[in-house]
Amino acid sequence: MGKIDNSTLAGKLEGKFPQTVLRTDELSDMLNVYADRRSNVEIVKYLWDEPSFQFQFLTDICGVHYPDRKGEELEVVYHLHSFVNNHRIRLKFSLPIEDPTIKTLTDLYAGANWMERETFDFYGIIFEGHPNLKRILNVDEMDVFPMRKEHPLEDPNRIDKQDKFFGR
């Protein structure tokens, strides 16, 4: 297989998914694709199946919370790798905090199981169709999502963090 370049890859994705690929850009030589959340499985399946791409390794799934982006407060980020072409791609899907749902990738990547559970556990992102979506690192009784920027970084009642102890 020949080497993939980001502009060709972006052009193919924008041509194949003109209604759902919202934009692309490049950061540190990695293509970033921003797309509609309803197309995540379709886009990833295309990247997996397309013989010239073969993005068949899921490196990571993570969540991000942008509290100031109304209607797009949460984001799911996928990092995929093509071993055949030694090429990486980053896919980003925005979600409203009122409806933080996106389809699961567990049918394509078995490793997505625990990554999606971790993203659910820390951000409250719901992966529709996941075979066992429950907390993986935090206690089941927890009713908040600790990586969301909805809580102060420190407890203001802690006496060991008062400025007077640090000469301020």
Backbone as CSV, one residue per row, in Angstrom:
resi,resn,N_x,N_y,N_z,CA_x,CA_y,CA_z,C_x,C_y,C_z
1,MET,0.827,-1.175,0.000,0.000,0.000,0.000,0.877,1.246,0.000
2,GLY,0.400,2.257,-0.645,1.116,3.523,-0.679,0.831,4.355,0.558
3,LYS,1.645,5.332,0.751,1.489,6.242,1.886,0.254,7.121,1.688
4,ILE,-0.524,7.291,2.746,-1.689,8.164,2.720,-1.214,9.576,3.068
5,ASP,-1.765,10.573,2.403,-1.498,11.937,2.852,-2.814,12.532,3.357
6,ASN,-2.694,13.456,4.297,-3.877,13.999,4.963,-4.843,14.702,4.023
7,SER,-4.342,15.400,3.026,-5.258,16.118,2.123,-6.084,15.140,1.290
8,THR,-5.480,14.054,0.836,-6.227,13.040,0.086,-7.270,12.375,0.981
9,LEU,-6.869,12.034,2.198,-7.773,11.404,3.153,-8.947,12.334,3.480
10,ALA,-8.661,13.615,3.723,-9.719,14.584,4.004,-10.661,14.718,2.809
11,GLY,-10.113,14.786,1.614,-10.927,14.903,0.411,-11.841,13.712,0.214
12,LYS,-11.319,12.506,0.460,-12.142,11.294,0.311,-13.281,11.278,1.335
13,LEU,-12.973,11.658,2.574,-14.015,11.671,3.602,-15.072,12.734,3.318
14,GLU,-14.643,13.919,2.911,-15.594,14.980,2.589,-16.437,14.615,1.367
15,GLY,-15.848,13.890,0.418,-16.598,13.442,-0.755,-17.574,12.332,-0.437
16,LYS,-17.179,11.408,0.421,-18.028,10.267,0.779,-19.145,10.677,1.748
17,PHE,-18.847,11.635,2.642,-19.808,12.051,3.666,-20.011,13.569,3.636
18,PRO,-20.530,14.105,2.529,-20.632,15.574,2.398,-21.586,16.216,3.400
19,GLN,-22.584,15.476,3.849,-23.561,16.046,4.785,-23.126,15.927,6.243
20,THR,-22.206,15.006,6.543,-21.883,14.749,7.950,-20.474,15.157,8.356
21,VAL,-19.519,15.212,7.428,-18.191,15.727,7.769,-18.302,17.246,7.741
22,LEU,-18.163,17.852,8.907,-18.392,19.291,9.046,-17.167,20.105,8.636
23,ARG,-15.993,19.621,9.008,-14.748,20.292,8.622,-13.572,19.385,8.964
24,THR,-12.425,19.752,8.420,-11.185,19.041,8.730,-10.095,20.076,8.953
25,ASP,-9.092,19.689,9.716,-7.884,20.497,9.852,-6.733,19.565,10.216
26,GLU,-5.573,20.120,10.334,-4.387,19.314,10.607,-3.649,19.928,11.792
27,LEU,-3.273,19.090,12.744,-2.521,19.529,13.903,-1.405,18.529,14.150
28,SER,-0.171,19.017,14.167,0.998,18.150,14.371,0.991,16.976,13.396
29,ASP,0.727,17.261,12.140,0.729,16.260,11.066,-0.369,15.214,11.175
30,MET,-1.329,15.406,12.083,-2.441,14.461,12.184,-3.718,15.134,11.690
31,LEU,-4.446,14.425,10.846,-5.709,14.936,10.333,-6.767,14.852,11.423
32,ASN,-7.471,15.960,11.648,-8.621,16.021,12.551,-9.864,16.129,11.697
33,VAL,-10.822,15.261,11.955,-12.087,15.270,11.225,-13.197,15.548,12.230
34,TYR,-13.960,16.606,11.990,-15.087,16.990,12.836,-16.348,16.593,12.085
35,ALA,-17.177,15.765,12.733,-18.339,15.240,12.021,-19.552,15.154,12.932
36,ASP,-20.704,14.981,12.314,-21.962,14.824,13.021,-21.938,13.509,13.797
37,ARG,-22.364,13.559,15.038,-22.301,12.382,15.909,-23.096,11.192,15.398
38,ARG,-24.128,11.447,14.606,-24.951,10.343,14.095,-24.225,9.510,13.046
39,SER,-23.061,9.987,12.593,-22.332,9.280,11.535,-21.081,8.579,12.025
40,ASN,-20.873,8.502,13.340,-19.598,7.965,13.829,-19.330,6.537,13.355
41,VAL,-20.299,5.651,13.457,-20.079,4.255,13.057,-19.862,4.167,11.545
42,GLU,-20.643,4.895,10.797,-20.547,4.881,9.331,-19.156,5.352,8.863
43,ILE,-18.663,6.423,9.447,-17.350,6.951,9.060,-16.238,5.998,9.471
44,VAL,-16.296,5.507,10.693,-15.250,4.596,11.170,-15.268,3.293,10.371
45,LYS,-16.447,2.777,10.048,-16.541,1.549,9.241,-15.926,1.765,7.858
46,TYR,-16.167,2.919,7.265,-15.552,3.248,5.974,-14.025,3.284,6.095
47,LEU,-13.527,3.912,7.139,-12.073,3.985,7.333,-11.470,2.609,7.581
48,TRP,-12.231,1.710,8.191,-11.788,0.329,8.431,-11.784,-0.463,7.127
49,ASP,-12.885,-0.395,6.379,-13.088,-1.237,5.205,-12.344,-0.786,3.955
50,GLU,-12.160,0.508,3.777,-11.546,1.037,2.559,-10.130,0.458,2.403
51,PRO,-9.876,-0.317,1.324,-8.577,-0.982,1.160,-7.375,-0.034,1.169
52,SER,-7.569,1.182,0.721,-6.431,2.109,0.695,-6.178,2.779,2.053
53,PHE,-7.080,2.589,3.020,-6.894,3.200,4.347,-6.594,2.162,5.431
54,GLN,-7.532,1.254,5.687,-7.401,0.185,6.672,-7.054,0.692,8.073
55,PHE,-7.865,1.617,8.589,-7.698,2.080,9.968,-8.345,1.043,10.886
56,GLN,-7.615,-0.025,11.156,-8.177,-1.164,11.870,-7.679,-1.289,13.301
57,PHE,-7.031,-0.240,13.804,-6.595,-0.245,15.200,-7.139,1.006,15.889
58,LEU,-7.873,0.793,16.964,-8.398,1.884,17.775,-7.388,2.169,18.879
59,THR,-6.725,3.307,18.792,-5.709,3.660,19.779,-6.343,4.159,21.066
60,ASP,-7.371,5.013,20.933,-7.942,5.615,22.131,-9.322,6.206,21.840
61,ILE,-10.130,6.270,22.887,-11.377,7.023,22.901,-11.320,7.882,24.156
62,CYS,-11.663,9.122,24.016,-11.728,9.964,25.209,-12.849,10.976,25.065
63,GLY,-13.193,11.581,26.177,-14.189,12.632,26.207,-13.531,13.955,26.536
64,VAL,-14.232,15.034,26.188,-13.784,16.381,26.513,-15.030,17.177,26.893
65,HIS,-14.890,18.076,27.852,-16.003,18.929,28.249,-15.642,20.382,27.968
66,TYR,-16.442,21.021,27.141,-16.302,22.440,26.816,-17.561,23.151,27.322
67,PRO,-17.585,23.597,28.570,-18.824,24.144,29.138,-19.348,25.394,28.423
68,ASP,-18.506,26.123,27.719,-18.934,27.356,27.059,-19.478,27.155,25.646
69,ARG,-19.399,25.953,25.113,-19.896,25.694,23.757,-21.333,25.195,23.844
70,LYS,-22.275,26.095,23.801,-23.691,25.745,23.959,-24.156,24.792,22.852
71,GLY,-24.754,23.687,23.286,-25.244,22.683,22.353,-24.178,21.705,21.888
72,GLU,-22.918,21.971,22.229,-21.793,21.086,21.875,-20.832,20.989,23.061
73,GLU,-21.393,20.875,24.246,-20.573,20.905,25.459,-19.644,19.704,25.592
74,LEU,-20.067,18.557,25.105,-19.249,17.349,25.215,-18.723,16.946,23.849
75,GLU,-17.603,16.267,23.857,-17.008,15.793,22.605,-16.419,14.410,22.827
76,VAL,-16.636,13.533,21.875,-15.992,12.221,21.864,-14.893,12.277,20.819
77,VAL,-13.694,11.852,21.215,-12.533,11.885,20.328,-12.021,10.459,20.153
78,TYR,-11.905,10.054,18.883,-11.352,8.731,18.549,-9.998,8.932,17.877
79,HIS,-9.027,8.118,18.260,-7.740,8.075,17.565,-7.639,6.700,16.905
80,LEU,-7.501,6.690,15.585,-7.392,5.444,14.821,-6.022,5.371,14.172
81,HIS,-5.562,4.143,13.948,-4.244,3.934,13.338,-4.349,2.892,12.228
82,SER,-3.705,3.177,11.115,-3.576,2.204,10.032,-2.155,1.657,10.072
83,PHE,-2.021,0.408,10.473,-0.687,-0.205,10.503,-0.142,-0.412,9.090
84,VAL,-1.031,-0.703,8.164,-0.619,-0.932,6.777,0.051,0.311,6.202
85,ASN,-0.512,1.472,6.509,0.010,2.729,5.973,0.811,3.545,6.983
86,ASN,0.892,3.054,8.222,1.541,3.788,9.302,1.026,5.225,9.350
87,HIS,-0.295,5.333,9.483,-0.933,6.647,9.460,-1.978,6.717,10.573
88,ARG,-2.120,7.898,11.168,-3.088,8.106,12.247,-4.100,9.177,11.850
89,ILE,-5.268,9.087,12.476,-6.325,10.066,12.246,-7.070,10.282,13.559
90,ARG,-7.555,11.503,13.740,-8.334,11.851,14.925,-9.730,12.269,14.460
91,LEU,-10.759,11.630,15.036,-12.153,11.948,14.714,-12.804,12.582,15.931
92,LYS,-13.553,13.684,15.713,-14.192,14.394,16.812,-15.684,14.564,16.541
93,PHE,-16.481,14.217,17.539,-17.934,14.291,17.439,-18.471,15.053,18.642
94,SER,-19.132,16.176,18.405,-19.691,16.998,19.479,-21.077,16.513,19.869
95,LEU,-21.393,16.664,21.169,-22.668,16.227,21.720,-23.226,17.304,22.649
96,PRO,-24.520,17.497,22.648,-25.101,18.419,23.638,-25.147,17.739,25.007
97,ILE,-24.910,18.501,26.042,-24.891,17.924,27.390,-26.267,17.393,27.794
98,GLU,-27.337,17.925,27.171,-28.685,17.446,27.480,-28.965,16.081,26.852
99,ASP,-28.224,15.705,25.834,-28.403,14.417,25.140,-27.030,13.872,24.746
100,PRO,-26.262,13.416,25.729,-24.891,12.993,25.452,-24.794,11.563,24.919
101,THR,-25.413,11.304,23.768,-25.428,9.942,23.234,-24.721,9.870,21.881
102,ILE,-24.080,8.730,21.664,-23.405,8.415,20.407,-23.392,6.895,20.300
103,LYS,-23.320,6.374,19.106,-23.356,4.917,18.925,-22.030,4.276,19.361
104,THR,-22.139,3.065,19.856,-20.954,2.316,20.281,-20.146,1.827,19.087
105,LEU,-18.852,1.664,19.300,-17.976,1.076,18.279,-17.550,-0.345,18.657
106,THR,-18.204,-0.940,19.663,-17.782,-2.258,20.132,-17.957,-3.354,19.086
107,ASP,-18.825,-3.155,18.091,-18.974,-4.159,17.035,-17.770,-4.169,16.091
108,LEU,-17.080,-3.027,15.983,-15.885,-2.941,15.130,-14.602,-3.225,15.897
109,TYR,-14.526,-2.665,17.079,-13.311,-2.783,17.887,-13.675,-3.353,19.255
110,ALA,-13.207,-4.545,19.565,-13.478,-5.126,20.883,-12.891,-4.247,21.987
111,GLY,-11.765,-3.609,21.713,-11.115,-2.750,22.698,-11.908,-1.501,23.033
112,ALA,-12.912,-1.173,22.235,-13.741,-0.003,22.526,-14.563,-0.206,23.792
113,ASN,-14.763,-1.452,24.186,-15.615,-1.751,25.336,-15.180,-0.970,26.574
114,TRP,-13.973,-1.174,27.030,-13.528,-0.522,28.261,-13.276,0.963,28.047
115,MET,-12.840,1.369,26.855,-12.620,2.799,26.592,-13.937,3.565,26.658
116,GLU,-15.000,2.987,26.121,-16.306,3.635,26.176,-16.831,3.661,27.608
117,ARG,-16.595,2.603,28.350,-17.029,2.577,29.749,-16.306,3.653,30.556
118,GLU,-15.030,3.834,30.313,-14.273,4.867,31.018,-14.787,6.264,30.643
119,THR,-15.060,6.487,29.371,-15.571,7.779,28.915,-16.950,8.041,29.511
120,PHE,-17.777,7.022,29.589,-19.070,7.148,30.263,-18.871,7.484,31.736
121,ASP,-17.982,6.771,32.384,-17.741,6.912,33.813,-17.308,8.332,34.182
122,PHE,-16.467,8.942,33.384,-15.912,10.247,33.732,-16.656,11.427,33.109
123,TYR,-17.357,11.219,31.992,-18.024,12.327,31.302,-19.530,12.162,31.167
124,GLY,-20.055,10.971,31.424,-21.485,10.741,31.287,-21.943,10.586,29.854
125,ILE,-21.021,10.284,28.955,-21.374,10.079,27.551,-21.944,8.667,27.398
126,ILE,-23.107,8.576,26.804,-23.808,7.296,26.668,-23.537,6.722,25.285
127,PHE,-22.997,5.526,25.240,-22.688,4.836,23.984,-23.823,3.855,23.699
128,GLU,-24.716,4.258,22.801,-25.889,3.443,22.464,-25.461,2.104,21.886
129,GLY,-26.042,1.032,22.416,-25.746,-0.303,21.926,-24.568,-0.968,22.624
130,HIS,-23.953,-0.289,23.573,-22.828,-0.882,24.304,-23.330,-2.089,25.095
131,PRO,-22.588,-3.200,25.103,-23.080,-4.418,25.748,-23.123,-4.364,27.279
132,ASN,-22.390,-3.445,27.906,-22.342,-3.419,29.371,-21.903,-2.036,29.857
133,LEU,-22.641,-1.018,29.519,-22.240,0.350,29.839,-22.533,0.653,31.304
134,LYS,-21.496,0.518,32.115,-21.593,0.862,33.538,-20.234,1.396,33.979
135,ARG,-20.196,1.983,35.137,-18.951,2.567,35.634,-17.854,1.507,35.692
136,ILE,-16.628,1.959,35.440,-15.511,1.017,35.406,-14.440,1.352,36.446
137,LEU,-14.295,2.633,36.797,-13.273,3.043,37.761,-13.857,3.708,39.006
138,ASN,-14.959,4.403,38.877,-15.594,5.057,40.015,-16.644,4.143,40.617
139,VAL,-17.067,4.454,41.836,-18.070,3.634,42.517,-19.417,3.778,41.818
140,ASP,-20.184,2.733,41.826,-21.486,2.719,41.157,-22.440,3.777,41.712
141,GLU,-22.309,4.106,42.992,-23.211,5.054,43.639,-22.929,6.506,43.243
142,MET,-21.815,6.762,42.597,-21.454,8.128,42.241,-22.501,8.712,41.300
143,ASP,-22.956,9.930,41.591,-24.004,10.532,40.765,-23.509,11.741,39.977
144,VAL,-22.192,11.909,39.889,-21.605,12.989,39.093,-20.577,12.385,38.139
145,PHE,-20.121,13.200,37.217,-19.104,12.770,36.265,-17.881,13.645,36.496
146,PRO,-16.857,13.105,37.153,-15.774,13.918,37.710,-14.898,14.676,36.726
147,MET,-14.882,14.327,35.450,-14.044,15.060,34.508,-14.772,16.231,33.855
148,ARG,-16.047,16.368,34.119,-16.762,17.546,33.639,-16.324,18.747,34.471
149,LYS,-16.295,19.879,33.848,-15.838,21.106,34.513,-17.005,21.803,35.210
150,GLU,-17.755,21.041,35.975,-18.922,21.572,36.669,-18.671,21.787,38.151
151,HIS,-17.531,21.380,38.631,-17.241,21.419,40.055,-15.934,22.169,40.283
152,PRO,-15.777,22.815,41.465,-14.502,23.481,41.753,-13.371,22.457,41.806
153,LEU,-12.169,22.910,41.454,-11.031,22.007,41.452,-10.676,21.519,42.848
154,GLU,-10.879,22.364,43.838,-10.560,21.981,45.210,-11.726,22.312,46.119
155,ASP,-11.802,21.609,47.213,-12.812,21.855,48.222,-12.425,23.117,48.996
156,PRO,-13.255,24.154,48.954,-12.892,25.398,49.638,-12.863,25.267,51.159
157,ASN,-13.381,24.168,51.691,-13.416,23.972,53.148,-12.167,23.301,53.694
158,ARG,-11.258,22.893,52.830,-10.040,22.228,53.315,-9.140,23.251,53.996
159,ILE,-8.750,22.965,55.233,-7.920,23.931,55.956,-6.444,23.847,55.561
160,ASP,-6.021,22.721,55.010,-4.617,22.592,54.616,-4.308,23.327,53.313
161,LYS,-5.308,23.890,52.656,-5.107,24.607,51.394,-5.306,26.115,51.557
162,GLN,-5.412,26.608,52.770,-5.622,28.034,52.978,-4.343,28.817,52.695
163,ASP,-4.532,29.981,52.092,-3.396,30.818,51.706,-2.480,31.167,52.869
164,LYS,-3.018,31.337,54.081,-2.187,31.739,55.215,-1.084,30.730,55.519
165,PHE,-1.287,29.476,55.136,-0.273,28.456,55.355,0.863,28.522,54.331
166,PHE,0.665,29.303,53.276,1.659,29.393,52.214,2.256,30.804,52.110
167,GLY,2.088,31.620,53.187,2.657,32.951,53.219,1.989,33.944,52.291
168,ARG,0.729,33.673,51.942,0.007,34.605,51.067,-1.025,35.362,51.851
